[in-house]
Amino acid sequence: MEVVIIIVVIALIFVARTFKIVPQQHAWVVERLGKYDRTLTPGLKFLVPFIERVAYKHSLKEVPLDVPSQVCITKDNTQLQVDGILYFQVTDPMRASYGSSDYLAAITQLAQTTLRSVVGKMELDRTFEERELINTSVVNALDEAALNWGVKVLRYEIKDLTPPADILRSMQAQITAEREKRALIAASEGRRQEQINIATGEREAFIARSEGEKQAQINTAQGEAEAIKAVADATAEAIRKVAEAIRQPGGEQAVQLKVAEKAVEAYAQLAQKNNTMIVPGHMGEVSALIGTAMALMKKGPGPTPG
């Protein structure tokens, strides 16, 4: 019975050392008698018991690595606390196993030294503006060195840039001053635009009023001209008709009679409205005028020409 148990145990150990199941997105490095032999890919794999063994296991997924916070000195001698995170991926399991005793520590230290070097070439204000440049510089430096470690550095991201407290207060004061300056400029520009709008409105209103007055004067002048023309036309037409009437038979006698009537009416009105009566120098003229008018009335219209 004991022999059977021993055989079963040996069989289980043999199976455990022979059959290996590699998970997806993983790579296992196999050594034969202490020397690198091959890399196992995902799936069911076989090993020679007691001769081959899995020496290293690597994940091929993208791995985030938190780079410890550190103090960097800028070009203008200002201390800056920098905190970042690094993303990498194992691309060569064999190099990752034998290229470095600890590639994680190597990447972390290189990221810190490279970051200090990049920040040391920039002034404080520029470090806040050139985060992308800092990230790219760190990635390029790490990627070149990490090739020997079988690692591909994908990207580096700065999580936080923290200047000293006194520098931070100065920056806050500068930002406040800039905001107040922009507010004053905006207010003055608003007042300036308001004055421009008022002046423009007044000018346009004055132009509109002058144009209206000009048009009104033009319309009045045109109306008066039309009225004068109408009166002149009517007068001309009346004169023309009078002239035509005079040229008719008996026209002259009618005119003389009309003149005599008007004269008699004028003398009569003078006698009624005024205590002092103005009379002609020769009363015979009036008598002659009235006599002429009476003679014309008795004579009647002249003969009609045949």
C-alpha positions as protocol buffer text, in pm:
chain_id: "A"
residue {
  index: 1
  type: MET
  ca { x: 0 y: 0 z: 0 }
}
residue {
  index: 2
  type: GLU
  ca { x: 275 y: 236 z: 88 }
}
residue {
  index: 3
  type: VAL
  ca { x: 447 y: 163 z: -241 }
}
residue {
  index: 4
  type: VAL
  ca { x: 133 y: 253 z: -432 }
}
residue {
  index: 5
  type: ILE
  ca { x: 108 y: 585 z: -251 }
}
residue {
  index: 6
  type: ILE
  ca { x: 470 y: 662 z: -327 }
}
residue {
  index: 7
  type: ILE
  ca { x: 417 y: 580 z: -693 }
}
residue {
  index: 8
  type: VAL
  ca { x: 109 y: 803 z: -711 }
}
residue {
  index: 9
  type: VAL
  ca { x: 294 y: 1091 z: -550 }
}
residue {
  index: 10
  type: ILE
  ca { x: 584 y: 1049 z: -792 }
}
residue {
  index: 11
  type: ALA
  ca { x: 337 y: 1039 z: -1083 }
}
residue {
  index: 12
  type: LEU
  ca { x: 170 y: 1360 z: -967 }
}
residue {
  index: 13
  type: ILE
  ca { x: 505 y: 1533 z: -933 }
}
residue {
  index: 14
  type: PHE
  ca { x: 603 y: 1410 z: -1275 }
}
residue {
  index: 15
  type: VAL
  ca { x: 278 y: 1541 z: -1430 }
}
residue {
  index: 16
  type: ALA
  ca { x: 309 y: 1876 z: -1249 }
}
residue {
  index: 17
  type: ARG
  ca { x: 662 y: 1920 z: -1380 }
}
residue {
  index: 18
  type: THR
  ca { x: 577 y: 1799 z: -1731 }
}
residue {
  index: 19
  type: PHE
  ca { x: 257 y: 1981 z: -1821 }
}
residue {
  index: 20
  type: LYS
  ca { x: 236 y: 2359 z: -1800 }
}
residue {
  index: 21
  type: ILE
  ca { x: -56 y: 2584 z: -1895 }
}
residue {
  index: 22
  type: VAL
  ca { x: 56 y: 2936 z: -1989 }
}
residue {
  index: 23
  type: PRO
  ca { x: -219 y: 3203 z: -1953 }
}
residue {
  index: 24
  type: GLN
  ca { x: -305 y: 3448 z: -2229 }
}
residue {
  index: 25
  type: GLN
  ca { x: -82 y: 3759 z: -2251 }
}
residue {
  index: 26
  type: HIS
  ca { x: 192 y: 3585 z: -2054 }
}
residue {
  index: 27
  type: ALA
  ca { x: 532 y: 3443 z: -2145 }
}
residue {
  index: 28
  type: TRP
  ca { x: 736 y: 3194 z: -1943 }
}
residue {
  index: 29
  type: VAL
  ca { x: 1111 y: 3156 z: -1979 }
}
residue {
  index: 30
  type: VAL
  ca { x: 1235 y: 2793 z: -1965 }
}
residue {
  index: 31
  type: GLU
  ca { x: 1588 y: 2696 z: -1858 }
}
residue {
  index: 32
  type: ARG
  ca { x: 1745 y: 2357 z: -1932 }
}
residue {
  index: 33
  type: LEU
  ca { x: 2007 y: 2262 z: -1681 }
}
residue {
  index: 34
  type: GLY
  ca { x: 2042 y: 2624 z: -1575 }
}
residue {
  index: 35
  type: LYS
  ca { x: 2071 y: 2766 z: -1928 }
}
residue {
  index: 36
  type: TYR
  ca { x: 1809 y: 2959 z: -2128 }
}
residue {
  index: 37
  type: ASP
  ca { x: 1631 y: 2720 z: -2365 }
}
residue {
  index: 38
  type: ARG
  ca { x: 1307 y: 2872 z: -2492 }
}
residue {
  index: 39
  type: THR
  ca { x: 1006 y: 3096 z: -2417 }
}
residue {
  index: 40
  type: LEU
  ca { x: 667 y: 2938 z: -2366 }
}
residue {
  index: 41
  type: THR
  ca { x: 368 y: 3107 z: -2533 }
}
residue {
  index: 42
  type: PRO
  ca { x: 6 y: 3082 z: -2408 }
}
residue {
  index: 43
  type: GLY
  ca { x: -144 y: 2733 z: -2411 }
}
residue {
  index: 44
  type: LEU
  ca { x: -59 y: 2379 z: -2291 }
}
residue {
  index: 45
  type: LYS
  ca { x: 317 y: 2317 z: -2292 }
}
residue {
  index: 46
  type: PHE
  ca { x: 544 y: 2025 z: -2203 }
}
residue {
  index: 47
  type: LEU
  ca { x: 869 y: 2023 z: -2003 }
}
residue {
  index: 48
  type: VAL
  ca { x: 1124 y: 1753 z: -1933 }
}
residue {
  index: 49
  type: PRO
  ca { x: 1096 y: 1688 z: -1559 }
}
residue {
  index: 50
  type: PHE
  ca { x: 1398 y: 1761 z: -1343 }
}
residue {
  index: 51
  type: ILE
  ca { x: 1591 y: 1886 z: -1650 }
}
residue {
  index: 52
  type: GLU
  ca { x: 1383 y: 2184 z: -1757 }
}
residue {
  index: 53
  type: ARG
  ca { x: 1216 y: 2439 z: -1536 }
}
residue {
  index: 54
  type: VAL
  ca { x: 1023 y: 2767 z: -1564 }
}
residue {
  index: 55
  type: ALA
  ca { x: 1274 y: 3026 z: -1446 }
}
residue {
  index: 56
  type: TYR
  ca { x: 1081 y: 3353 z: -1514 }
}
residue {
  index: 57
  type: LYS
  ca { x: 720 y: 3447 z: -1571 }
}
residue {
  index: 58
  type: HIS
  ca { x: 635 y: 3775 z: -1746 }
}
residue {
  index: 59
  type: SER
  ca { x: 311 y: 3953 z: -1820 }
}
residue {
  index: 60
  type: LEU
  ca { x: 289 y: 4103 z: -2169 }
}
residue {
  index: 61
  type: LYS
  ca { x: 19 y: 4351 z: -2067 }
}
residue {
  index: 62
  type: GLU
  ca { x: 76 y: 4724 z: -2040 }
}
residue {
  index: 63
  type: VAL
  ca { x: 196 y: 4797 z: -1687 }
}
residue {
  index: 64
  type: PRO
  ca { x: 163 y: 5132 z: -1504 }
}
residue {
  index: 65
  type: LEU
  ca { x: 462 y: 5212 z: -1285 }
}
residue {
  index: 66
  type: ASP
  ca { x: 436 y: 5490 z: -1030 }
}
residue {
  index: 67
  type: VAL
  ca { x: 757 y: 5695 z: -1031 }
}
residue {
  index: 68
  type: PRO
  ca { x: 823 y: 5829 z: -679 }
}
residue {
  index: 69
  type: SER
  ca { x: 795 y: 6203 z: -628 }
}
residue {
  index: 70
  type: GLN
  ca { x: 1124 y: 6393 z: -635 }
}
residue {
  index: 71
  type: VAL
  ca { x: 1261 y: 6746 z: -614 }
}
residue {
  index: 72
  type: CYS
  ca { x: 1397 y: 6892 z: -940 }
}
residue {
  index: 73
  type: ILE
  ca { x: 1592 y: 7218 z: -979 }
}
residue {
  index: 74
  type: THR
  ca { x: 1483 y: 7438 z: -1270 }
}
residue {
  index: 75
  type: LYS
  ca { x: 1711 y: 7655 z: -1484 }
}
residue {
  index: 76
  type: ASP
  ca { x: 1626 y: 7961 z: -1273 }
}
residue {
  index: 77
  type: ASN
  ca { x: 1725 y: 7773 z: -951 }
}
residue {
  index: 78
  type: THR
  ca { x: 1374 y: 7702 z: -828 }
}
residue {
  index: 79
  type: GLN
  ca { x: 1286 y: 7378 z: -652 }
}
residue {
  index: 80
  type: LEU
  ca { x: 998 y: 7188 z: -806 }
}
residue {
  index: 81
  type: GLN
  ca { x: 831 y: 6878 z: -668 }
}
residue {
  index: 82
  type: VAL
  ca { x: 752 y: 6644 z: -961 }
}
residue {
  index: 83
  type: ASP
  ca { x: 536 y: 6333 z: -948 }
}
residue {
  index: 84
  type: GLY
  ca { x: 474 y: 6110 z: -1249 }
}
residue {
  index: 85
  type: ILE
  ca { x: 362 y: 5771 z: -1376 }
}
residue {
  index: 86
  type: LEU
  ca { x: 526 y: 5551 z: -1638 }
}
residue {
  index: 87
  type: TYR
  ca { x: 361 y: 5299 z: -1872 }
}
residue {
  index: 88
  type: PHE
  ca { x: 569 y: 5014 z: -2017 }
}
residue {
  index: 89
  type: GLN
  ca { x: 529 y: 4670 z: -2170 }
}
residue {
  index: 90
  type: VAL
  ca { x: 756 y: 4362 z: -2184 }
}
residue {
  index: 91
  type: THR
  ca { x: 833 y: 4290 z: -2548 }
}
residue {
  index: 92
  type: ASP
  ca { x: 1125 y: 4046 z: -2515 }
}
residue {
  index: 93
  type: PRO
  ca { x: 1083 y: 3804 z: -2221 }
}
residue {
  index: 94
  type: MET
  ca { x: 1437 y: 3665 z: -2261 }
}
residue {
  index: 95
  type: ARG
  ca { x: 1600 y: 4012 z: -2236 }
}
residue {
  index: 96
  type: ALA
  ca { x: 1365 y: 4105 z: -1951 }
}
residue {
  index: 97
  type: SER
  ca { x: 1487 y: 3796 z: -1765 }
}
residue {
  index: 98
  type: TYR
  ca { x: 1862 y: 3829 z: -1825 }
}
residue {
  index: 99
  type: GLY
  ca { x: 1919 y: 4189 z: -1936 }
}
residue {
  index: 100
  type: SER
  ca { x: 1878 y: 4336 z: -1588 }
}
residue {
  index: 101
  type: SER
  ca { x: 1857 y: 4196 z: -1241 }
}
residue {
  index: 102
  type: ASP
  ca { x: 1553 y: 4421 z: -1176 }
}
residue {
  index: 103
  type: TYR
  ca { x: 1426 y: 4610 z: -1478 }
}
residue {
  index: 104
  type: LEU
  ca { x: 1149 y: 4777 z: -1274 }
}
residue {
  index: 105
  type: ALA
  ca { x: 1401 y: 4946 z: -1045 }
}
residue {
  index: 106
  type: ALA
  ca { x: 1621 y: 5031 z: -1343 }
}
residue {
  index: 107
  type: ILE
  ca { x: 1333 y: 5198 z: -1530 }
}
residue {
  index: 108
  type: THR
  ca { x: 1229 y: 5391 z: -1219 }
}
residue {
  index: 109
  type: GLN
  ca { x: 1577 y: 5524 z: -1149 }
}
residue {
  index: 110
  type: LEU
  ca { x: 1636 y: 5616 z: -1511 }
}
residue {
  index: 111
  type: ALA
  ca { x: 1300 y: 5795 z: -1528 }
}
residue {
  index: 112
  type: GLN
  ca { x: 1391 y: 6005 z: -1223 }
}
residue {
  index: 113
  type: THR
  ca { x: 1738 y: 6100 z: -1348 }
}
residue {
  index: 114
  type: THR
  ca { x: 1607 y: 6182 z: -1696 }
}
residue {
  index: 115
  type: LEU
  ca { x: 1327 y: 6393 z: -1549 }
}
residue {
  index: 116
  type: ARG
  ca { x: 1575 y: 6592 z: -1338 }
}
residue {
  index: 117
  type: SER
  ca { x: 1789 y: 6652 z: -1645 }
}
residue {
  index: 118
  type: VAL
  ca { x: 1498 y: 6771 z: -1861 }
}
residue {
  index: 119
  type: VAL
  ca { x: 1351 y: 7000 z: -1594 }
}
residue {
  index: 120
  type: GLY
  ca { x: 1696 y: 7146 z: -1522 }
}
residue {
  index: 121
  type: LYS
  ca { x: 1706 y: 7285 z: -1877 }
}
residue {
  index: 122
  type: MET
  ca { x: 1379 y: 7480 z: -1836 }
}
residue {
  index: 123
  type: GLU
  ca { x: 1269 y: 7781 z: -1639 }
}
residue {
  index: 124
  type: LEU
  ca { x: 988 y: 7746 z: -1388 }
}
residue {
  index: 125
  type: ASP
  ca { x: 716 y: 7906 z: -1598 }
}
residue {
  index: 126
  type: ARG
  ca { x: 806 y: 7693 z: -1897 }
}
residue {
  index: 127
  type: THR
  ca { x: 778 y: 7368 z: -1703 }
}
residue {
  index: 128
  type: PHE
  ca { x: 405 y: 7430 z: -1659 }
}
residue {
  index: 129
  type: GLU
  ca { x: 362 y: 7507 z: -2029 }
}
residue {
  index: 130
  type: GLU
  ca { x: 583 y: 7229 z: -2169 }
}
residue {
  index: 131
  type: ARG
  ca { x: 449 y: 6920 z: -1996 }
}
residue {
  index: 132
  type: GLU
  ca { x: 413 y: 6741 z: -2327 }
}
residue {
  index: 133
  type: LEU
  ca { x: 776 y: 6817 z: -2414 }
}
residue {
  index: 134
  type: ILE
  ca { x: 892 y: 6684 z: -2076 }
}
residue {
  index: 135
  type: ASN
  ca { x: 687 y: 6366 z: -2119 }
}
residue {
  index: 136
  type: THR
  ca { x: 824 y: 6306 z: -2469 }
}
residue {
  index: 137
  type: SER
  ca { x: 1186 y: 6366 z: -2362 }
}
residue {
  index: 138
  type: VAL
  ca { x: 1158 y: 6116 z: -2077 }
}
residue {
  index: 139
  type: VAL
  ca { x: 997 y: 5852 z: -2299 }
}
residue {
  index: 140
  type: ASN
  ca { x: 1265 y: 5888 z: -2569 }
}
residue {
  index: 141
  type: ALA
  ca { x: 1550 y: 5855 z: -2319 }
}
residue {
  index: 142
  type: LEU
  ca { x: 1393 y: 5556 z: -2141 }
}
residue {
  index: 143
  type: ASP
  ca { x: 1292 y: 5375 z: -2458 }
}
residue {
  index: 144
  type: GLU
  ca { x: 1645 y: 5379 z: -2594 }
}
residue {
  index: 145
  type: ALA
  ca { x: 1792 y: 5237 z: -2274 }
}
residue {
  index: 146
  type: ALA
  ca { x: 1510 y: 4989 z: -2209 }
}
residue {
  index: 147
  type: LEU
  ca { x: 1572 y: 4802 z: -2534 }
}
residue {
  index: 148
  type: ASN
  ca { x: 1848 y: 4608 z: -2361 }
}
residue {
  index: 149
  type: TRP
  ca { x: 1602 y: 4515 z: -2089 }
}
residue {
  index: 150
  type: GLY
  ca { x: 1339 y: 4376 z: -2326 }
}
residue {
  index: 151
  type: VAL
  ca { x: 1097 y: 4651 z: -2227 }
}
residue {
  index: 152
  type: LYS
  ca { x: 913 y: 4905 z: -2441 }
}
residue {
  index: 153
  type: VAL
  ca { x: 838 y: 5237 z: -2267 }
}
residue {
  index: 154
  type: LEU
  ca { x: 502 y: 5353 z: -2402 }
}
residue {
  index: 155
  type: ARG
  ca { x: 450 y: 5691 z: -2234 }
}
residue {
  index: 156
  type: TYR
  ca { x: 524 y: 5901 z: -1930 }
}
residue {
  index: 157
  type: GLU
  ca { x: 274 y: 6137 z: -1769 }
}
residue {
  index: 158
  type: ILE
  ca { x: 344 y: 6406 z: -1510 }
}
residue {
  index: 159
  type: LYS
  ca { x: 79 y: 6382 z: -1242 }
}
residue {
  index: 160
  type: ASP
  ca { x: 170 y: 6692 z: -1045 }
}
residue {
  index: 161
  type: LEU
  ca { x: 412 y: 6986 z: -1045 }
}
residue {
  index: 162
  type: THR
  ca { x: 433 y: 7156 z: -706 }
}
residue {
  index: 163
  type: PRO
  ca { x: 654 y: 7463 z: -654 }
}
residue {
  index: 164
  type: PRO
  ca { x: 753 y: 7586 z: -304 }
}
residue {
  index: 165
  type: ALA
  ca { x: 491 y: 7766 z: -97 }
}
residue {
  index: 166
  type: ASP
  ca { x: 643 y: 8114 z: -140 }
}
residue {
  index: 167
  type: ILE
  ca { x: 673 y: 8067 z: -518 }
}
residue {
  index: 168
  type: LEU
  ca { x: 315 y: 7942 z: -524 }
}
residue {
  index: 169
  type: ARG
  ca { x: 195 y: 8254 z: -339 }
}
residue {
  index: 170
  type: SER
  ca { x: 387 y: 8476 z: -582 }
}
residue {
  index: 171
  type: MET
  ca { x: 231 y: 8294 z: -876 }
}
residue {
  index: 172
  type: GLN
  ca { x: -114 y: 8336 z: -726 }
}
residue {
  index: 173
  type: ALA
  ca { x: -52 y: 8709 z: -677 }
}
residue {
  index: 174
  type: GLN
  ca { x: 71 y: 8738 z: -1036 }
}
residue {
  index: 175
  type: ILE
  ca { x: -234 y: 8555 z: -1166 }
}
residue {
  index: 176
  type: THR
  ca { x: -462 y: 8782 z: -960 }
}
residue {
  index: 177
  type: ALA
  ca { x: -287 y: 9093 z: -1094 }
}
residue {
  index: 178
  type: GLU
  ca { x: -317 y: 8966 z: -1451 }
}
residue {
  index: 179
  type: ARG
  ca { x: -687 y: 8900 z: -1404 }
}
residue {
  index: 180
  type: GLU
  ca { x: -744 y: 9246 z: -1257 }
}
residue {
  index: 181
  type: LYS
  ca { x: -548 y: 9399 z: -1545 }
}
residue {
  index: 182
  type: ARG
  ca { x: -759 y: 9211 z: -1800 }
}
residue {
  index: 183
  type: ALA
  ca { x: -1075 y: 9321 z: -1617 }
}
residue {
  index: 184
  type: LEU
  ca { x: -968 y: 9688 z: -1626 }
}
residue {
  index: 185
  type: ILE
  ca { x: -876 y: 9662 z: -1994 }
}
residue {
  index: 186
  type: ALA
  ca { x: -1208 y: 9496 z: -2072 }
}
residue {
  index: 187
  type: ALA
  ca { x: -1397 y: 9767 z: -1881 }
}
residue {
  index: 188
  type: SER
  ca { x: -1211 y: 10048 z: -2060 }
}
residue {
  index: 189
  type: GLU
  ca { x: -1270 y: 9881 z: -2395 }
}
residue {
  index: 190
  type: GLY
  ca { x: -1637 y: 9856 z: -2307 }
}
residue {
  index: 191
  type: ARG
  ca { x: -1657 y: 10227 z: -2222 }
}
residue {
  index: 192
  type: ARG
  ca { x: -1466 y: 10314 z: -2536 }
}
residue {
  index: 193
  type: GLN
  ca { x: -1699 y: 10106 z: -2750 }
}
residue {
  index: 194
  type: GLU
  ca { x: -1997 y: 10262 z: -2573 }
}
residue {
  index: 195
  type: GLN
  ca { x: -1874 y: 10614 z: -2656 }
}
residue {
  index: 196
  type: ILE
  ca { x: -1811 y: 10511 z: -3014 }
}
residue {
  index: 197
  type: ASN
  ca { x: -2160 y: 10365 z: -3040 }
}
residue {
  index: 198
  type: ILE
  ca { x: -2317 y: 10680 z: -2890 }
}
residue {
  index: 199
  type: ALA
  ca { x: -2122 y: 10908 z: -3125 }
}
residue {
  index: 200
  type: THR
  ca { x: -2206 y: 10690 z: -3422 }
}
residue {
  index: 201
  type: GLY
  ca { x: -2574 y: 10690 z: -3326 }
}
residue {
  index: 202
  type: GLU
  ca { x: -2582 y: 11066 z: -3283 }
}
residue {
  index: 203
  type: ARG
  ca { x: -2408 y: 11118 z: -3616 }
}
residue {
  index: 204
  type: GLU
  ca { x: -2647 y: 10885 z: -3794 }
}
residue {
  index: 205
  type: ALA
  ca { x: -2944 y: 11053 z: -3624 }
}
residue {
  index: 206
  type: PHE
  ca { x: -2817 y: 11399 z: -3728 }
}
residue {
  index: 207
  type: ILE
  ca { x: -2767 y: 11277 z: -4084 }
}
residue {
  index: 208
  type: ALA
  ca { x: -3116 y: 11126 z: -4084 }
}
residue {
  index: 209
  type: ARG
  ca { x: -3270 y: 11450 z: -3951 }
}
residue {
  index: 210
  type: SER
  ca { x: -3081 y: 11664 z: -4202 }
}
residue {
  index: 211
  type: GLU
  ca { x: -3183 y: 11431 z: -4483 }
}
residue {
  index: 212
  type: GLY
  ca { x: -3543 y: 11457 z: -4363 }
}
residue {
  index: 213
  type: GLU
  ca { x: -3530 y: 11834 z: -4344 }
}
residue {
  index: 214
  type: LYS
  ca { x: -3365 y: 11849 z: -4684 }
}
residue {
  index: 215
  type: GLN
  ca { x: -3634 y: 11626 z: -4833 }
}
residue {
  index: 216
  type: ALA
  ca { x: -3906 y: 11833 z: -4662 }
}
residue {
  index: 217
  type: GLN
  ca { x: -3762 y: 12155 z: -4807 }
}
residue {
  index: 218
  type: ILE
  ca { x: -3738 y: 11991 z: -5147 }
}
residue {
  index: 219
  type: ASN
  ca { x: -4097 y: 11874 z: -5121 }
}
residue {
  index: 220
  type: THR
  ca { x: -4211 y: 12222 z: -5007 }
}
residue {
  index: 221
  type: ALA
  ca { x: -4022 y: 12391 z: -5289 }
}
residue {
  index: 222
  type: GLN
  ca { x: -4160 y: 12145 z: -5540 }
}
residue {
  index: 223
  type: GLY
  ca { x: -4511 y: 12206 z: -5401 }
}
residue {
  index: 224
  type: GLU
  ca { x: -4474 y: 12582 z: -5420 }
}
residue {
  index: 225
  type: ALA
  ca { x: -4332 y: 12554 z: -5769 }
}
residue {
  index: 226
  type: GLU
  ca { x: -4621 y: 12334 z: -5872 }
}
residue {
  index: 227
  type: ALA
  ca { x: -4866 y: 12584 z: -5714 }
}
residue {
  index: 228
  type: ILE
  ca { x: -4704 y: 12881 z: -5889 }
}
residue {
  index: 229
  type: LYS
  ca { x: -4705 y: 12691 z: -6212 }
}
residue {
  index: 230
  type: ALA
  ca { x: -5071 y: 12600 z: -6166 }
}
residue {
  index: 231
  type: VAL
  ca { x: -5162 y: 12963 z: -6087 }
}
residue {
  index: 232
  type: ALA
  ca { x: -4958 y: 13083 z: -6386 }
}
residue {
  index: 233
  type: ASP
  ca { x: -5122 y: 12827 z: -6610 }
}
residue {
  index: 234
  type: ALA
  ca { x: -5467 y: 12928 z: -6483 }
}
residue {
  index: 235
  type: THR
  ca { x: -5386 y: 13298 z: -6526 }
}
residue {
  index: 236
  type: ALA
  ca { x: -5249 y: 13240 z: -6873 }
}
residue {
  index: 237
  type: GLU
  ca { x: -5555 y: 13038 z: -6961 }
}
residue {
  index: 238
  type: ALA
  ca { x: -5784 y: 13315 z: -6828 }
}
residue {
  index: 239
  type: ILE
  ca { x: -5596 y: 13583 z: -7019 }
}
residue {
  index: 240
  type: ARG
  ca { x: -5606 y: 13370 z: -7329 }
}
residue {
  index: 241
  type: LYS
  ca { x: -5979 y: 13324 z: -7296 }
}
residue {
  index: 242
  type: VAL
  ca { x: -6029 y: 13702 z: -7232 }
}
residue {
  index: 243
  type: ALA
  ca { x: -5817 y: 13776 z: -7535 }
}
residue {
  index: 244
  type: GLU
  ca { x: -6021 y: 13539 z: -7745 }
}
residue {
  index: 245
  type: ALA
  ca { x: -6342 y: 13694 z: -7609 }
}
residue {
  index: 246
  type: ILE
  ca { x: -6219 y: 14045 z: -7697 }
}
residue {
  index: 247
  type: ARG
  ca { x: -6145 y: 13937 z: -8050 }
}
residue {
  index: 248
  type: GLN
  ca { x: -6505 y: 13822 z: -8088 }
}
residue {
  index: 249
  type: PRO
  ca { x: -6768 y: 14070 z: -8228 }
}
residue {
  index: 250
  type: GLY
  ca { x: -6877 y: 14310 z: -7952 }
}
residue {
  index: 251
  type: GLY
  ca { x: -6581 y: 14208 z: -7732 }
}
residue {
  index: 252
  type: GLU
  ca { x: -6430 y: 14551 z: -7704 }
}
residue {
  index: 253
  type: GLN
  ca { x: -6767 y: 14706 z: -7610 }
}
residue {
  index: 254
  type: ALA
  ca { x: -6806 y: 14440 z: -7338 }
}
residue {
  index: 255
  type: VAL
  ca { x: -6465 y: 14521 z: -7196 }
}
residue {
  index: 256
  type: GLN
  ca { x: -6539 y: 14893 z: -7193 }
}
residue {
  index: 257
  type: LEU
  ca { x: -6871 y: 14830 z: -7018 }
}
residue {
  index: 258
  type: LYS
  ca { x: -6700 y: 14608 z: -6759 }
}
residue {
  index: 259
  type: VAL
  ca { x: -6440 y: 14875 z: -6689 }
}
residue {
  index: 260
  type: ALA
  ca { x: -6710 y: 15137 z: -6643 }
}
residue {
  index: 261
  type: GLU
  ca { x: -6899 y: 14912 z: -6401 }
}
residue {
  index: 262
  type: LYS
  ca { x: -6589 y: 14850 z: -6194 }
}
residue {
  index: 263
  type: ALA
  ca { x: -6519 y: 15219 z: -6178 }
}
residue {
  index: 264
  type: VAL
  ca { x: -6871 y: 15300 z: -6064 }
}
residue {
  index: 265
  type: GLU
  ca { x: -6851 y: 15027 z: -5798 }
}
residue {
  index: 266
  type: ALA
  ca { x: -6519 y: 15161 z: -5674 }
}
residue {
  index: 267
  type: TYR
  ca { x: -6655 y: 15514 z: -5632 }
}
residue {
  index: 268
  type: ALA
  ca { x: -6964 y: 15379 z: -5459 }
}
residue {
  index: 269
  type: GLN
  ca { x: -6752 y: 15183 z: -5206 }
}
residue {
  index: 270
  type: LEU
  ca { x: -6538 y: 15485 z: -5137 }
}
residue {
  index: 271
  type: ALA
  ca { x: -6849 y: 15688 z: -5060 }
}
residue {
  index: 272
  type: GLN
  ca { x: -6977 y: 15425 z: -4814 }
}
residue {
  index: 273
  type: LYS
  ca { x: -6652 y: 15341 z: -4622 }
}
residue {
  index: 274
  type: ASN
  ca { x: -6480 y: 15678 z: -4592 }
}
residue {
  index: 275
  type: ASN
  ca { x: -6592 y: 16022 z: -4470 }
}
residue {
  index: 276
  type: THR
  ca { x: -6339 y: 16178 z: -4702 }
}
residue {
  index: 277
  type: MET
  ca { x: -6404 y: 16105 z: -5064 }
}
residue {
  index: 278
  type: ILE
  ca { x: -6128 y: 16123 z: -5322 }
}
residue {
  index: 279
  type: VAL
  ca { x: -6258 y: 16233 z: -5663 }
}
residue {
  index: 280
  type: PRO
  ca { x: -6087 y: 16280 z: -5994 }
}
residue {
  index: 281
  type: GLY
  ca { x: -5944 y: 16614 z: -6087 }
}
residue {
  index: 282
  type: HIS
  ca { x: -6194 y: 16653 z: -6373 }
}
residue {
  index: 283
  type: MET
  ca { x: -6540 y: 16532 z: -6286 }
}
residue {
  index: 284
  type: GLY
  ca { x: -6609 y: 16527 z: -6652 }
}
residue {
  index: 285
  type: GLU
  ca { x: -6402 y: 16219 z: -6680 }
}
residue {
  index: 286
  type: VAL
  ca { x: -6635 y: 16029 z: -6453 }
}
residue {
  index: 287
  type: SER
  ca { x: -6938 y: 16156 z: -6636 }
}
residue {
  index: 288
  type: ALA
  ca { x: -6778 y: 16066 z: -6964 }
}
residue {
  index: 289
  type: LEU
  ca { x: -6700 y: 15719 z: -6830 }
}
residue {
  index: 290
  type: ILE
  ca { x: -7053 y: 15667 z: -6702 }
}
residue {
  index: 291
  type: GLY
  ca { x: -7198 y: 15809 z: -7017 }
}
residue {
  index: 292
  type: THR
  ca { x: -6990 y: 15580 z: -7228 }
}
residue {
  index: 293
  type: ALA
  ca { x: -7102 y: 15285 z: -7020 }
}
residue {
  index: 294
  type: MET
  ca { x: -7472 y: 15389 z: -7051 }
}
residue {
  index: 295
  type: ALA
  ca { x: -7433 y: 15441 z: -7425 }
}
residue {
  index: 296
  type: LEU
  ca { x: -7284 y: 15099 z: -7461 }
}
residue {
  index: 297
  type: MET
  ca { x: -7570 y: 14949 z: -7261 }
}
residue {
  index: 298
  type: LYS
  ca { x: -7829 y: 15119 z: -7476 }
}
residue {
  index: 299
  type: LYS
  ca { x: -7648 y: 15031 z: -7796 }
}
residue {
  index: 300
  type: GLY
  ca { x: -7631 y: 14664 z: -7711 }
}
residue {
  index: 301
  type: PRO
  ca { x: -7406 y: 14416 z: -7877 }
}
residue {
  index: 302
  type: GLY
  ca { x: -7263 y: 14505 z: -8214 }
}
residue {
  index: 303
  type: PRO
  ca { x: -7363 y: 14349 z: -8538 }
}
residue {
  index: 304
  type: THR
  ca { x: -7239 y: 14004 z: -8601 }
}
residue {
  index: 305
  type: PRO
  ca { x: -7013 y: 13998 z: -8909 }
}
residue {
  index: 306
  type: GLY
  ca { x: -7155 y: 13815 z: -9200 }
}
